[in-house]
């Protein structure tokens, strides 16, 4: 049974379309080459060998040279724009597609921390991670940490205000 590996909800439809296109391409190559071999020779064994080898060769070449990178870019572009809200263009998505593609073991980098950055800095962060620019990534991680600290401080202030309000309410009710 064939397995389809996917990393996100945006990757699954792209992988299914890629799989269907591979089946169509294989059948077309097999039929085309088989028809050509049939006209040249009457040997049924030669027909099957040449047709299968050439169909698999064309399928692998087409998949790894054209269809695979195209589908990975489409999937990365959809994930970055829709899930991460990062306005990547086609070429930036192509450079970052290896981050979102995943490997056979299912490991990939969802970069969820990107959502904590301001929209203007999200594309820069994804590009820095994609190019392994450690200094730039460290800069963005500091921004994320500052935002988290500010958010935590605001949450602590809110909790303190709620506590003080509850103490005031208690004192008002039971002060007389």
C-alpha positions as CSV (number, residue, x, y, z in Angstrom):
1,X,0.0,0.0,0.0
2,X,1.3,3.4,-0.9
3,X,1.7,6.0,1.9
4,X,1.4,9.7,1.5
5,X,3.4,11.7,4.0
6,X,2.2,15.2,4.7
7,X,3.0,17.8,7.3
8,X,0.0,20.2,7.5
9,X,-3.6,20.4,6.3
10,X,-2.3,22.5,3.4
11,X,0.2,19.8,2.4
12,X,-2.3,17.0,2.2
13,X,-4.3,18.2,-0.9
14,X,-1.1,19.1,-2.7
15,X,0.3,15.6,-2.0
16,X,-2.9,13.9,-3.2
17,X,-2.8,15.9,-6.4
18,X,0.8,15.1,-6.9
19,X,0.1,11.4,-6.4
20,X,-2.8,11.5,-8.9
21,X,-0.6,13.3,-11.5
22,X,2.1,10.7,-11.0
23,X,-0.3,7.9,-11.7
24,X,-1.6,9.7,-14.9
25,X,2.0,10.3,-16.0
26,X,3.1,6.7,-15.4
27,X,0.1,5.4,-17.3
28,X,0.7,7.8,-20.2
29,X,4.4,7.1,-20.4
30,X,3.8,3.3,-20.2
31,X,1.2,3.5,-23.0
32,X,3.3,5.8,-25.2
33,X,6.5,3.8,-24.9
34,X,4.7,0.5,-25.1
35,X,3.1,1.6,-28.4
36,X,6.4,2.6,-29.8
37,X,8.1,-0.7,-28.8
38,X,5.2,-2.7,-30.2
39,X,5.7,-1.1,-33.6
40,X,9.4,-1.9,-33.5
41,X,9.4,-5.5,-32.1
42,X,6.9,-8.3,-31.7
43,X,8.6,-9.5,-28.5
44,X,6.2,-9.3,-25.5
45,X,9.1,-9.4,-23.0
46,X,10.9,-6.6,-24.6
47,X,7.6,-4.6,-24.7
48,X,7.1,-4.9,-20.9
49,X,10.8,-4.3,-20.0
50,X,11.3,-1.2,-22.1
51,X,7.8,0.2,-21.2
52,X,8.2,-0.3,-17.5
53,X,11.8,1.0,-17.3
54,X,11.1,4.1,-19.4
55,X,7.9,4.9,-17.6
56,X,9.5,4.6,-14.2
57,X,12.5,6.7,-15.4
58,X,10.3,9.4,-16.8
59,X,8.1,9.4,-13.7
60,X,11.1,9.7,-11.3
61,X,12.7,12.4,-13.5
62,X,9.5,14.4,-13.8
63,X,8.6,14.1,-10.1
64,X,12.0,15.1,-8.7
65,X,12.9,17.8,-11.2
66,X,9.5,19.5,-11.8
67,X,6.5,18.3,-9.9
68,X,8.1,17.7,-6.5
69,X,9.6,21.2,-6.1
70,X,6.5,22.8,-7.5
71,X,4.2,21.0,-5.1
72,X,6.5,21.7,-2.1
73,X,6.5,25.4,-3.0
74,X,2.7,25.6,-3.3
75,X,2.3,23.8,0.1
76,X,4.9,26.1,1.8
77,X,3.2,29.2,0.3
78,X,-0.2,28.1,1.5
79,X,1.0,27.2,5.0
80,X,3.0,30.4,5.4
81,X,0.3,32.7,4.1
82,X,-2.8,31.1,5.7
83,X,-1.5,29.6,9.0
84,X,1.5,31.8,9.8
85,X,0.0,35.0,8.3
86,X,3.4,35.7,6.7
87,X,3.1,37.4,3.2
88,X,5.7,35.3,1.5
89,X,6.2,35.6,-2.3
90,X,6.8,32.6,-4.6
91,X,10.6,32.7,-4.4
92,X,10.7,33.1,-0.6
93,X,8.3,30.1,-0.3
94,X,10.6,28.1,-2.6
95,X,13.6,28.9,-0.4
96,X,11.7,28.0,2.8
97,X,9.9,24.9,1.4
98,X,12.4,22.5,3.0
99,X,11.3,23.8,6.4
100,X,7.6,22.8,5.9
101,X,8.1,19.7,3.7
102,X,9.0,17.2,6.4
103,X,11.1,14.0,6.1
104,X,10.2,10.4,6.0
105,X,10.1,10.3,9.8
106,X,7.6,13.1,9.9
107,X,9.9,15.7,11.3
108,X,9.3,19.3,10.1
109,X,9.5,22.8,11.5
110,X,6.1,24.4,11.8
111,X,7.6,27.7,13.1
112,X,4.6,28.5,15.2
113,X,6.6,31.2,17.1
114,X,6.3,33.2,13.9
115,X,2.8,34.2,14.8
116,X,4.2,36.1,17.9
117,X,6.2,38.5,15.7
118,X,4.8,41.6,14.1
119,X,3.5,41.0,10.6
120,X,6.3,43.1,9.1
121,X,9.0,40.9,10.6
122,X,7.5,37.4,9.9
123,X,8.9,37.1,6.4
124,X,12.4,38.0,7.6
125,X,12.3,35.4,10.3
126,X,11.2,32.7,8.0
127,X,14.0,33.6,5.5
128,X,16.6,33.7,8.3
129,X,15.6,30.2,9.5
130,X,15.5,28.9,6.0
131,X,19.0,30.2,5.3
132,X,20.4,29.2,8.7
133,X,21.4,32.7,9.6
134,X,21.9,32.2,13.4
135,X,22.5,35.9,14.2
136,X,19.3,37.0,12.6
137,X,17.4,34.1,14.2
138,X,18.7,35.0,17.6
139,X,17.6,38.6,17.0
140,X,14.0,37.4,16.2
141,X,14.0,35.1,19.2
142,X,14.9,38.0,21.4
143,X,11.9,39.9,20.0
144,X,9.7,37.0,20.7
145,X,11.0,36.7,24.3
146,X,10.4,40.5,24.8
147,X,6.9,40.2,23.5
148,X,6.2,37.2,25.7
149,X,7.7,39.0,28.8
150,X,5.5,42.1,28.0
151,X,2.5,39.9,27.6
152,X,3.2,38.1,30.9
153,X,3.7,41.4,32.7
154,X,0.4,42.7,31.3
155,X,-1.3,39.5,32.5
156,X,0.3,39.8,35.9
157,X,-0.9,43.4,36.2
158,X,-4.4,42.3,35.2
159,X,-4.4,39.6,37.8
160,X,-3.2,42.0,40.5
161,X,-5.9,44.5,39.5
162,X,-8.6,41.8,39.8
163,X,-7.2,40.8,43.2
164,X,-7.3,44.4,44.4
165,X,-10.8,44.9,43.1
166,X,-12.0,41.8,44.9
167,X,-10.3,43.0,48.2
168,X,-12.1,46.4,47.8
169,X,-15.4,44.7,47.2
170,X,-14.9,42.5,50.3
171,X,-14.0,45.5,52.4
172,X,-17.0,47.5,51.2
173,X,-19.4,44.6,52.0
174,X,-18.1,43.8,55.4
175,X,-16.6,47.1,56.6
176,X,-19.7,48.2,58.6
